[in-house]
Amino acid sequence: MSDEYGVDLDEILRVIDRAAVLIVRFDVLEPRLLVDFRADPPDMPIIQLVDRVNSAEERFRHLKSLRPRLPLPERIMSFPWPRAVSAFEDSGIWEKIETRLVDLGADPDHVNNIRRQLLDGERAVTIAAIRGGEGFRTIWERQGSDQ
């Protein structure tokens, strides 16, 4: 069932509880959020922004290159996030991910740094959209001082 966020929030929270590896696809950001909850010391859980890939096989190869000592997971869970990063936080999804990561031994400062990168990235996209930056076109132009 969709809620005010345009997604099935209960299902996303269940996925976060069960997933070994998770990819979040934000509509407004190019990078994906990779969350790998697997921990087998010295390998601790990770969270990072990663590039898009063209296939599931490519994502599995990339994950293996990031975590060579860990076996590949059976599957990588993924979901789109159609709203702003702030709504991702407000919905409780970020807190759920952060809590699970930190409980498994992830560095809280690093987790917070990734959150900051998401917010900063979204802000940069918003500014580019307003100013007509790369990949955007403004619907109006500033008039010269003589007009």
C-alpha positions as CSV (number, residue, x, y, z in Angstrom):
1,M,0.0,0.0,0.0
2,S,1.4,3.4,-1.0
3,D,1.4,6.2,1.6
4,E,2.0,9.9,1.4
5,Y,5.6,9.2,0.2
6,G,4.4,7.4,-2.9
7,V,5.9,4.1,-1.8
8,D,4.9,1.2,0.4
9,L,6.8,2.4,3.5
10,D,6.0,-0.7,5.5
11,E,7.4,-3.0,2.8
12,I,10.6,-0.8,2.5
13,L,11.1,-1.1,6.3
14,R,10.7,-4.8,6.1
15,V,13.2,-5.0,3.3
16,I,15.7,-3.1,5.4
17,D,15.2,-5.6,8.2
18,R,15.8,-8.6,5.9
19,A,18.3,-7.4,3.2
20,A,21.9,-8.4,3.3
21,V,22.6,-5.8,0.5
22,L,20.4,-2.9,-0.5
23,I,20.5,-0.4,-3.3
24,V,18.3,2.8,-3.1
25,R,17.6,4.6,-6.4
26,F,16.9,8.2,-5.8
27,D,15.0,9.9,-8.6
28,V,16.9,13.2,-8.4
29,L,20.4,11.8,-7.9
30,E,22.6,10.0,-10.3
31,P,24.5,7.9,-7.7
32,R,22.9,5.0,-5.9
33,L,23.0,4.4,-2.2
34,L,24.6,1.0,-1.5
35,V,24.1,-0.5,1.9
36,D,25.8,-3.8,2.7
37,F,24.8,-5.0,6.1
38,R,27.0,-8.1,6.0
39,A,29.7,-8.2,8.7
40,D,32.4,-10.7,9.1
41,P,35.4,-9.1,10.9
42,P,37.5,-7.6,9.7
43,D,34.9,-6.7,7.1
44,M,32.3,-4.4,8.6
45,P,29.0,-3.2,7.1
46,I,29.4,-0.5,4.5
47,I,27.3,2.4,3.2
48,Q,28.4,4.4,0.2
49,L,27.3,6.2,-2.9
50,V,28.0,4.2,-6.1
51,D,27.6,4.7,-9.8
52,R,24.7,3.3,-11.7
53,V,25.3,0.0,-13.5
54,N,23.7,-1.5,-16.6
55,S,22.8,-4.9,-15.2
56,A,22.4,-7.0,-12.0
57,E,25.5,-9.0,-13.1
58,E,27.5,-5.7,-13.2
59,R,26.3,-4.8,-9.7
60,F,27.3,-8.2,-8.4
61,R,30.8,-7.9,-10.0
62,H,31.1,-4.4,-8.5
63,L,30.1,-5.7,-5.0
64,K,32.6,-8.5,-5.3
65,S,35.3,-6.0,-6.1
66,L,34.3,-3.9,-3.0
67,R,34.1,-6.9,-0.7
68,P,36.4,-9.6,-2.1
69,R,36.6,-11.6,1.2
70,L,32.8,-11.9,1.5
71,P,30.8,-14.4,-0.5
72,L,28.2,-12.8,-2.8
73,P,24.7,-12.4,-1.4
74,E,21.9,-14.5,-2.9
75,R,20.3,-11.2,-4.0
76,I,20.6,-7.5,-3.9
77,M,17.4,-5.8,-2.8
78,S,16.6,-2.5,-4.4
79,F,13.9,0.1,-4.3
80,P,13.3,3.5,-5.9
81,W,12.8,6.6,-3.8
82,P,10.6,9.1,-5.7
83,R,10.8,11.9,-3.2
84,A,13.4,14.3,-1.7
85,V,16.2,13.1,0.5
86,S,14.7,15.0,3.4
87,A,11.5,12.9,2.9
88,F,13.7,9.8,3.1
89,E,14.8,11.0,6.5
90,D,11.3,12.1,7.6
91,S,9.8,8.8,6.6
92,G,12.1,6.9,9.1
93,I,13.9,5.0,6.4
94,W,17.2,6.6,7.0
95,E,17.0,6.1,10.8
96,K,16.2,2.4,10.2
97,I,19.2,1.9,7.9
98,E,21.5,3.9,10.2
99,T,20.4,2.0,13.3
100,R,20.9,-1.4,11.7
101,L,24.4,-0.4,10.4
102,V,25.6,1.1,13.7
103,D,24.2,-1.9,15.6
104,L,26.3,-4.1,13.3
105,G,29.5,-2.1,13.9
106,A,29.5,0.6,11.2
107,D,31.1,4.0,12.1
108,P,28.2,6.4,12.9
109,D,30.3,9.4,11.6
110,H,30.8,7.7,8.3
111,V,27.0,6.9,8.1
112,N,26.3,10.6,8.8
113,N,28.8,11.7,6.2
114,I,26.9,9.6,3.5
115,R,23.7,11.3,4.6
116,R,25.3,14.7,4.2
117,Q,26.6,13.7,0.7
118,L,23.1,12.8,-0.3
119,L,21.7,16.1,1.0
120,D,24.5,18.0,-0.7
121,G,24.1,16.2,-3.9
122,E,20.4,16.9,-4.0
123,R,21.0,20.5,-3.3
124,A,23.5,20.7,-6.2
125,V,20.9,19.2,-8.5
126,T,18.3,21.7,-7.4
127,I,20.6,24.6,-7.9
128,A,21.6,23.3,-11.4
129,A,17.9,22.9,-12.3
130,I,17.2,26.5,-11.2
131,R,20.2,28.0,-13.0
132,G,19.9,25.9,-16.1
133,G,23.0,23.9,-15.4
134,E,24.2,20.8,-17.3
135,G,21.3,18.6,-18.2
136,F,18.7,21.3,-17.4
137,R,17.2,24.2,-19.3
138,T,15.6,27.2,-17.7
139,I,12.1,28.2,-18.8
140,W,13.0,31.8,-18.6
141,E,16.1,33.9,-19.2
142,R,17.2,36.9,-17.2
143,Q,16.6,40.0,-19.2
144,G,19.5,42.3,-19.9
145,S,19.8,45.6,-18.0
146,D,18.6,47.6,-21.1
147,Q,15.2,45.8,-21.3
